[in-house]
């Protein structure tokens, strides 16, 4: 059977292209050898389950009774409902992966809230002197009283390990322990060490490096003879930044849909097309990510990142939550979308309502050669903004009203180029701007958006910094002219005061400046 790039469930070496599962978590072995309890957290579809299953198999080969089990069926359940589901999930995993002699005993008839701890203790004692290791997946789906009980019961026998309680336990999920506890307390801050204050480490899975993406794709070449042309792997890494699901999905689209003839090499252009296919197809992974944008604490952070604000508090639990979800990263320029694909998905998702409700631009925005007539497009948008800003506010998702104009402008551009070109977006907190590049008929139009926010920066400073940033951006992209649009958000200004137009020569560059 031909192996393939897997994007659904755990990877298996015999069926899927994959890298050594434990390479990205080298600390696991030492933690288990020291009989420690720990947390493994990472965003959805980064390889957590694959890694934990592989690690459990490695431990079993060393004589340890090690088991990976998922307790996702207890999501949202009360303690009385959840506790028997935990026992059944662990027992089901044991039936699948452990020898008959290593199976857990029948649960004793003890009080709710004590059954798990009693059962695990009895199991560990029956196995002694062999050690019992549990890797509990989807632990963060448990909520409220059930979550608190789960953590307390796991802690209750910690001092009895390894002879009378599991020697090592890992809680595996999307979120770090801090957020488990906040969820259990309905968002009320809690002591991050209790009730699981025996946690030794909190680990997260890193993304693939570019070299690892090359190594993964090389497995396909070795199996089928189909090559990746120069630049293709680098392009895949650029779009994905090594996020495992995205790396595999780009490979899968290229291999299964775009270039099915194995004699034809996969090129960077194919990877670009695979990226666009992925974004437009609204795959489940990206849909799940987009739905997180509706959460108030996510909106509070992402909205500031999207407009380039320099006051994002990266010390808050809300910011760490966005990191844990895989939405954002700490980049050199400031908090930013985790990769260019997510950046595009975030922007498109948030501007979708406005785009769906915008009328199709009527002006002749295409030149005879098919390129974009940028002056027409931008002036038409500014006129539309003047007449319909209230409409734009109504079509902005809750929590994102401070970036209404940015979302409206991106929706307008997407409407203009839809089906015939692409809008590339760059944004990161701390930059104070949003950079856009429209590609259409071989032409690149560079646009930069900035805001005058009351009490933060003067209009003169915003304009001065915007011109310098636009010049640098033009030089980077090798384009000789670009657009700077400054939205003045100070109250009390008339539209005649907000809207202005200037043309500036900056060395070999021509800058088109517009106010709104």
N, C-alpha and C positions, 0 to 999 in steps of 0.2 A: 504494500500500500504506500502510495506517495505521501510523504509528510507534507504538512501545510502550516501556514501561519495561523495560530489559534487565537481567537478573540472571545471565546465562550467557555468559561469554566477553567479549572486547573489544567496545566500543560502536562503531557506525558511524553517522555523522550522517544518512545516508539512511534508516536503518531504526529508529533508536532516539532517544529523547529523551536529550540529553546536553549538557553544558556544554563550553566550549573546553578540550580535554584538557590543554594545557600551562599553564593559568592557575595551577594549584596548585604548579607547579615553575618559577617564572620564572627560576631560576638556570641552567637547562640551557644556554641559548644561550651565555652568557658562558663556561662551562666548556669547551664545544666550540671556541669561537673561540680560546681560549687553549691548545688542544691538551692538555687535562688528562684524567687518569683519575679516575673517581669511583664512588661507590656510591649506589644508590637503593634504599631499603628501606621497606617499609610492610606492614601486615597484609594478609591474604588478601582479595581482592575489594574493593580500595580504588581501583582504576583504574590500577595500575602498567602493565599491558600496553597498555591503551588509550592512556595517555599516551606510552609509549615508541614505539609504532607511529606515532602522530600526529607525534611529534617527528622520527622518522626520515624521514617523508614531507616534513616541512617542510624538513629539511636537504637532501634530494634536490632539492627545488624550487629550492634555492639553489646547486646545482651540486656538492654534496658527495656522495660515494658513502657513503651511510649505510644501515645495515642493522640491523633488530631480529631477533634469533633466540633461540629457547629451547632450552636444553640439558637439559630435564627428563628425557629418556630415559636419561641417564647416572646417575640416582639410584641410589645404593648400588653402583655398578659399580666394579670395580678399574680401575687406571690403564690397563692393556692393553685393557680393554673400553671404557672411557669415552672415551679420546682419539679413536678413529675416529668415535665418535658425535658428539663436538663438531664435528669437521670436516664430517660429513654434515648436522648440524643447521644449521650456518652456510651450507653450500652450498645446502641446500634453501630457506632463506630468501632467498638471493641469486637463485635461479631464479625465485622468486615475485615479487620486488620490484625487481630490478635489470635494467638493459639487458644484452643479450648481451655487449657489449664490456666490461662491468664485472664479469663473472663471475670468480670466483676460479680460479686455475690448478689443474691436477691435483696432488695431494699428492706430494711426493718420497718416495723410499724411504729414510727416515732412522730413527734409533733411537727407540723408544718413550720418551716424555718430552721429545722435541724436535720432534715432527712439527707440533704446533700453531704453535709459534713460527716454525719454518722456513717453514711455509705462509703465515702472516700476513705475514711479511716479504716473501716473493716476491710476494704479492698487492699489497701497498702499493707496491712498486717498479714493478710493471706499471702501476699507476694514476697514478703521479707524473707531473706535479706536483699532480694532484687528490688530495684528502685522503680517507682511509678512516676511517670512524667505525663502531664496533661497539657495539651495545646488547645485552648478553648477559643474557637473562631466565632465571629459575629457577636462578641460579648457586649459590644456597645449598643446593641438593639434593645437590650433589657432596660426597663425604665422604672422610676418611682421606687416603691417599697421593695419590689422584686430585685432591683439593682442593688439596693443597700444590703438586702439579705444575702444575695449572691456573694458580694465582696466580704461581708462579715463571716459567712460560713467558710469561705476559702481561707480567710485569715485565721479562723479559730483553731485550726490544727497545725499551724505553721511551726509552733515550737515542738511538735511531736515528730516532725519529719526527720529522717526518711523512713524509719522503721514503722511508724504508725500513721503516716499521712503522706500524700504525694510529695516526693522529694522536690519537684520543681513544677510550677504552673505558669503558663503564659496566657495572658488575656490578649486576644487578637481582634482588631477592628479598625474602623476608619479613624476613630478619635482617640486622643490621649486620655489617660485616666482622669485628668482634671475636668474634662468635659463630660465624662461618664457621671461624675458626681454632681456637676452643675445640672445635668439633665434629671438626675434622680431627685434633686431638690427643687425642681421646677424653675431652674435658673438662678436660685439664690446662691450666692457664693458660699463655699464650704471650705473647710480645712483640706487642702489637696492631699494630705497624707492619710486621712481617715475616711472610710473604714478599711482601707487597703494599704496601711502604712508599712507593709513588709515588702513593697515593690522595690527591687534593687535597681532596675534600669527601665528606661522608656526608649525603645528603639524604633526607628522608621526605615523603610526601604528606600534606598536611593534610586534614581532613574538610571537607565543604561548610559554609559559613556558613548561617544561617537565610535570608538574602537569596538565596543561591544555590539553596537548596531551593525557595524561592518562584519563582525564575527557571526552574528545571527543570520544576516542575509547571505553570507558565504556558504552556510549550510544548504540553502536552496540551490545555489550554484553547484555545489558538490553533488547534490542529489540528482539534479535535472540537466545540468550543463548551461542553464540560462544565466547569463552574466548580468551584472549591474554596471552600466557604463560609468565612466569617470564623472563624478559630480552627483550621481544619483543617491549614494549613501549619505553624503554630506547634506543633500537637500532634505532627505528623510529626517536626519537629525535636526536640521534647522526647524522644520515644521513641528516636530514632536518634542524636541529637547530631551529625547530619550525616554519619554513616558511609555512604559511597556505596551499598554493597549494600543496607543497610537502608532507605535513602531510596527506592531504586528498587523494592525488594520491597514496601514499604508502598503505593507508588503502583500497582504491578502488581496487588496483591490488591484494592485498592479499585476499580480500573478494570475488571479482568477477571472478578472474582468477586462483589463486593459491590454495585456500582452499575453495571450494564452499560447502563442507559438513560442516554444522554449528555445528556438533558434534565434529569436529576436531579443536583443538586450533591453533591459529596463533602463530608461534614461531619466535625467532630472525632470524633463518635461512630463514624463509619465507620472512621476511622484507628485508634481504640482497638480496634475489633473486628478490624481487620487485624493489629494487633500481637498480639492474643491468638491469632488464627489462625496466625500465623507461629510463635509459641512452641510451640503445641500440635502443629503439624504436623511438628516435628522436621526442618526443611529441612536440606539437606546443609551449608550454610554454618554453621548453628548446631551441628550435630552435630560438624563438624570442630573447632569452637571448644571444645565440651564435652570432646572426647577429649584436648585439651591439658591438661586438669585432672589427668590421670593421671600426667603427668610429675613426678618428685620435686621438681625445682627450681621448677616452677610451683606445686605443692601447698604448698611451704614459704612462698611469698609469699601466695598467694590465701587460705590458711587464716587467716593473720593479718589480712588485710584484711577477711575476712568477719566476724570477731568484733570488729572495731574496735580492734585492738591499736595502741598508740602507739609501738611499738618496731620498726616495719618499716624495715629498712635499705635506703634507696632508692639507695644508691651501689653496690650489688652488680650483677654481671652477670646474676644470676637475675632481679632486678627489671627491669633493662633489657630482658631477654628477654620478660618479660610485657608490657612496653610495646610492644615490636616486634611481638608477636603480636596486638596490638590488644585484649588482655584488660583491661588497666588503663590508667588515666591518672593524672597528678598533678593532683588537684583541690585546691581551697582548703582543704577540711577534711582532706586527706591522700590517700594513694593510694586509688583507688576503681575500681569497674567502669567500663568505658569509656562505657557508656550504660545507660539503664534496661532495655533489652531484654536486653543481655548480663548485667546484674545478675540479672534474673529467670531467665535460662537457667542461669547458674552455680549459683544457689541451688536451682533445681528439679533440675538434674542431680545435684548432690551429695546431695540429700535423697531422690532417687528410690528408692534401695534401701530406705531406711527406710519411705518411703510405701507401697511395694509390699507390705512385710511387716507393716505396722501393721494391726491389726484395725479395722474400722469402728467409730468411737465409738458407744456404745450409749445414752448418756444423752440425755435430751430437750433437746438443745442449741438447738433452734429454738423461738421463742415462737409463739403462735397467729398473729401477723401476719407470720410468715416471717423476722423479724429474728433476729440471733444472741443467744443468752443467754450472754454472755461469762463470767459467773461459773461457770456449769456447765462450759463448754469448758475454761477455764483450770484449774479445780480438778480436773477429770477428767484433764487432761494431767499435772498435778503428781503425782496419785496413780499414774498409769501410769508416770511417770518413776521414782518411788520403787520400784516393783515390777519395772521392766524396764530399768533403766539399762544392765545388762550386755548385754541384747539390742540396745540402741541402739548400743553400742560395736561390737558384731560387725557391724552393718549400716552402719557409717561407712566411707567409702572410705579407702584407705591414704593417710596423709599429712594427714588432716583430723580426727584424733581430738580435737584441742584445741577443735574446734567441734562436737563430737558433740551436745551438748544443744541448740544452736541449730538444727542440721539436723533433729533429731528434732522439735523444736517446730514448725518450719516445715512438716515433713512432716505432722504431726498437723493443723495448721490447713488445709493443702491438702486433706487427706482429708475434713475437715469441710465445706468449701465447694465441693468439686469438682463442677463442672457447674452450680453455682448462684450462685457469687460469685467474687471474686478476692482474692488476697493480694498486696499491694504491699509490697516490701521495700526498705529503705534501709540501706546499710552502707558504711563507708569507714574505712580505718585512721586512727587518731588520735582517733576519736570516742568510743571506749570503749563503744560500744553498738550494738545492732541495732534499727532501728525497723520496725515492721510495722503495716500498716493493712488490716483486713479489710473489704471492701465486699460487703454482702449485703442484698438487698431494700431498697436505698436508705439503709441504715444504714452508718455508718463506725465501726469499733471500732479504737481506737489502742492499740497494745501496744509496750512498750519492754523489751528484754532487756539485762541487764547481768550481769557476772561479778565475783565476788570471787576474785582470783587470788593465791595465797600469795606474799608478798614484794613485791607491787606496790602495792596499795591496801588500806586498812582497810575493813571492812564499813560503818563509819559514813560514810566518805568516798564510797564507792560509792552508798550510799543517798541521801546528800545531793545528790550530783551527778545521780543518776538522777531524783530528783524535779524538780530544776530543769530538766533536759533534757526531761522529759515535759511539764512545764508549757509550755515554749516550743513544743514540738511541737503540743500541743493548741491553743495560740493561733494557730499558723500554719494549722492545718487547720480552725479554727473549730468545734472539738468541746469539750464541757464536761467530759467525764470520760474517763479512760484508765487503763491498767494498766501497772504496773512489776513485772517478774518478775526477781528477783535470784537467780542460781545461785551458791551458795557452794561453791567448789572446794577449800577448805582441807581437808587430810587430818585424820582423827581425829574428825570431827564425826559425831554420830549423826543419823539422819533426823529425829528429834524436834527436834534443835537447828537443823537446816537449814530445816525447814518452819515458816513462821509467816505470819500474815495481819494486815494493818492497813488501816484506812480513814482517809484524811487529807483535810481540806478545805483547799484552797489558793486563797483568794479565791473567785472564782466557779467554780473547778474542783473536781471530786471525783476523788481519786487512790486507786486500789485497789492496794495493795502486797502482793506475795506473795514468800515466800522458798522456796527449794528446794535 
